Amino acid sequence: MKNIRNILNSRSKGNGNFFVKLTKILGFKPKKTKYYQTAFTHRSMNIKDDEGNAINYERLEFLGDAMLGAVIATHLYLEVPSGDEGYLTKMRSKVVSREHLNELGKELELIDLVESKIPSGQFGDNIHGNLFEALIGAIYLDRGYKYCKKFIYKRVIIPYVDIEKLEGKVISYKSLLIEWCQKEKKTFNYHVYEDTGNDDVIHFAVKLSIDKKVIAKARATSKKKAEEKVSKRAFFVFQNKISKMI
């Protein structure tokens, strides 16, 4: 408990009133503050409790992911009675995609509440979504399912879950393109190579071939981004055919 109190004291003095910001985000006053302290503690702080267990947001992230998935699944089940398991699973994936969770975390500026020894500018995009999930986990442990559900409806379902729009939303153009190629028995190949050019940062270029014909090219700062970018370009080439799968 001493470690938790130390975090609390440091934040109260040096993080622009942690609890004022937190209460504004939550829409209610937290009761058991230790959960929220943990939800915004990065592993780089290397803090442990009296039993030697690590104190950081990663376990709460796991819990929050499960709670978010459960609330979204229940909402979709009730809202779309005609949807089968495959449809509901796909729709839930669109709501809780890593990209969307990162956007939610950025929107709430959760990164400003993090206690870390790593400068915020050095974090990857995924920390925003991780913090959002950890916050949901903290809400569940602090105030239970009712408050957890209310927060998810306020921050996720009401503003963003539109069934018609979700049906046309693409999570991963690469996955969609590969699924279409496999269904249509088409061969495909992503040829990725390093392409630094005149850039200071290393870039990767990729050529996407379908049935041995180059369909699109793209470049980005990582292989994953380059493949997604080239897949998106290829998607628009075959949009009328692929859209039937969405």
C-alpha positions in Angstrom: 0.0 0.0 0.0 3.0 2.3 0.6 3.8 2.2 -3.1 0.3 3.2 -4.1 0.3 6.1 -1.7 3.6 7.3 -3.1 2.1 7.3 -6.6 -1.0 9.1 -5.3 1.2 11.8 -3.7 3.4 12.3 -6.7 0.4 12.7 -9.0 -1.5 15.0 -6.8 1.5 17.4 -6.8 2.9 17.0 -10.3 0.2 15.8 -12.7 -2.2 18.7 -12.8 -4.6 17.2 -10.2 -5.0 13.6 -11.4 -8.3 13.1 -9.8 -10.0 16.2 -11.2 -9.1 15.0 -14.7 -10.1 11.4 -13.9 -13.5 12.4 -12.5 -14.2 14.5 -15.6 -13.4 11.5 -17.9 -15.4 9.1 -15.8 -18.5 11.3 -15.1 -18.5 10.1 -11.5 -16.2 10.2 -8.5 -14.1 7.0 -8.0 -14.3 5.3 -4.7 -11.3 2.9 -4.6 -8.6 5.1 -6.1 -5.9 2.4 -6.1 -7.4 0.8 -9.2 -7.2 4.0 -11.2 -3.6 4.6 -10.0 -2.7 1.2 -11.3 -4.6 1.8 -14.5 -2.3 4.7 -15.4 1.0 3.2 -14.1 3.4 2.1 -16.8 5.6 -1.0 -16.3 8.7 1.2 -16.6 8.0 2.5 -13.1 8.9 -1.0 -11.9 6.7 -0.7 -8.8 5.7 -3.8 -6.8 3.3 -4.5 -3.9 4.3 -6.0 -0.6 4.0 -9.5 -2.1 6.3 -8.6 -5.0 3.6 -8.4 -7.6 4.0 -5.8 -10.4 1.8 -2.8 -10.2 1.0 -1.5 -13.7 -2.0 -1.3 -16.1 -1.4 -4.6 -18.0 -3.6 -6.9 -15.8 -6.4 -4.2 -15.8 -6.0 -4.0 -19.6 -6.9 -7.7 -19.7 -9.9 -7.3 -17.5 -11.1 -4.2 -19.3 -10.9 -6.0 -22.7 -13.1 -8.7 -21.4 -15.7 -6.3 -19.9 -15.7 -4.2 -23.1 -16.2 -7.2 -25.2 -19.1 -8.5 -23.0 -21.0 -5.2 -23.0 -20.6 -4.7 -26.8 -21.6 -8.3 -27.4 -24.7 -8.0 -25.3 -25.7 -4.8 -27.1 -25.2 -6.3 -30.5 -27.1 -9.4 -29.6 -30.1 -7.4 -28.5 -30.0 -4.8 -31.3 -29.6 -7.3 -34.2 -31.8 -10.3 -33.5 -31.3 -11.6 -37.0 -27.5 -11.6 -36.8 -25.9 -15.0 -36.6 -22.7 -15.8 -34.7 -20.4 -14.9 -37.5 -22.1 -11.6 -38.2 -22.1 -10.6 -34.5 -18.4 -11.6 -34.0 -17.4 -9.5 -37.0 -19.4 -6.5 -35.8 -18.0 -6.7 -32.3 -14.5 -6.9 -33.8 -15.1 -3.6 -35.7 -16.2 -1.8 -32.5 -13.3 -3.1 -30.4 -10.6 -3.0 -33.1 -7.2 -1.8 -31.9 -7.5 1.2 -34.2 -10.8 2.3 -32.7 -9.6 1.8 -29.1 -6.5 3.9 -29.8 -8.8 6.7 -31.2 -10.9 6.5 -28.0 -7.9 6.7 -25.8 -6.5 9.7 -27.7 -9.9 11.4 -27.6 -9.9 11.2 -23.8 -6.2 12.2 -23.6 -5.5 9.3 -21.3 -1.8 9.5 -22.0 -1.7 12.7 -19.9 -2.5 10.7 -16.8 0.2 8.1 -17.2 3.0 7.7 -14.7 6.0 6.5 -16.6 9.8 6.8 -16.9 9.5 6.8 -20.6 8.7 10.1 -22.4 5.2 10.1 -23.8 6.5 10.9 -27.3 8.3 7.5 -27.4 5.1 5.4 -26.9 3.5 3.6 -29.8 -0.1 4.3 -30.8 -1.4 1.1 -29.0 -0.8 2.6 -25.5 -3.9 4.8 -26.0 -6.1 1.7 -26.5 -4.4 -0.2 -23.7 -5.1 2.6 -21.3 -8.7 2.8 -22.3 -9.1 -0.9 -21.6 -7.3 -0.6 -18.3 -9.6 2.3 -17.3 -12.6 0.1 -18.0 -11.1 -2.7 -15.8 -10.5 -0.2 -13.0 -14.1 1.0 -13.2 -15.4 -2.5 -13.0 -13.3 -3.3 -9.9 -14.2 0.1 -8.3 -17.9 0.4 -9.0 -19.1 -2.9 -10.5 -20.7 -3.9 -13.8 -23.5 -1.2 -13.7 -21.0 1.7 -13.8 -18.8 -0.1 -16.2 -21.6 -0.6 -18.6 -22.8 3.0 -18.3 -19.3 4.3 -19.1 -19.0 2.0 -22.2 -22.4 3.2 -23.4 -21.5 6.8 -22.9 -18.0 6.6 -24.5 -18.4 3.9 -27.1 -21.8 2.7 -28.0 -23.9 5.9 -28.1 -21.4 8.0 -30.1 -19.9 5.3 -32.3 -22.0 2.1 -32.6 -24.2 2.7 -35.7 -25.2 -0.7 -37.1 -25.5 0.4 -40.7 -22.1 2.2 -40.7 -20.4 -0.7 -38.9 -21.6 -3.1 -41.6 -19.7 -1.2 -44.2 -16.6 -0.5 -42.0 -13.3 -2.3 -42.9 -11.0 -3.2 -40.1 -8.2 -4.6 -42.1 -8.0 -4.2 -45.9 -5.3 -6.9 -46.0 -7.4 -9.5 -44.2 -10.4 -8.6 -46.4 -8.3 -8.9 -49.6 -6.8 -12.2 -48.6 -10.2 -13.6 -47.7 -11.6 -12.5 -51.1 -8.6 -14.0 -52.9 -9.0 -17.3 -51.1 -12.7 -17.4 -51.7 -12.2 -16.7 -55.5 -9.2 -19.0 -55.7 -6.9 -16.3 -56.8 -3.2 -16.3 -56.0 -1.7 -13.3 -54.3 1.8 -12.1 -53.2 3.1 -9.3 -51.1 6.6 -8.5 -52.1 8.1 -6.3 -49.4 11.5 -4.7 -49.5 13.4 -1.9 -47.7 13.2 1.4 -49.5 15.0 4.2 -47.7 15.2 6.6 -50.6 16.1 10.1 -49.4 14.2 9.7 -46.1 15.9 9.9 -42.7 13.6 7.1 -41.4 13.7 3.6 -43.0 10.7 3.0 -45.2 9.4 -0.3 -46.7 7.9 -0.6 -50.1 5.5 -3.3 -51.2 4.1 -4.6 -54.4 0.9 -6.6 -54.3 0.3 -9.1 -57.1 -2.9 -11.0 -57.7 -2.8 -13.8 -60.3 0.8 -12.7 -61.0 -0.3 -9.2 -62.0 0.9 -6.2 -60.0 -2.2 -4.5 -58.8 -0.9 -1.8 -56.4 2.3 -0.4 -54.8 2.8 1.5 -51.5 5.5 2.5 -49.0 5.4 3.2 -45.3 7.6 3.3 -42.2 6.8 -0.4 -41.3 6.1 -3.6 -43.2 2.7 -3.9 -41.6 1.6 -0.3 -42.5 2.9 -0.7 -46.1 1.0 -4.0 -46.6 -2.2 -2.4 -45.2 -1.7 0.6 -47.4 -1.2 -1.4 -50.6 -4.2 -3.6 -49.7 -6.4 -0.6 -49.4 -5.4 0.6 -52.8 -6.0 -2.9 -54.2 -9.4 -3.0 -52.5 -10.6 0.0 -54.5 -9.6 -1.7 -57.7 -11.9 -4.7 -56.9 -14.3 -2.8 -54.6 -17.5 -3.8 -56.4 -16.6 -7.5 -56.0 -15.1 -7.4 -52.6 -17.8 -5.2 -51.0 -20.2 -8.1 -51.2 -18.2 -9.8 -48.4 -18.3 -6.9 -45.9 
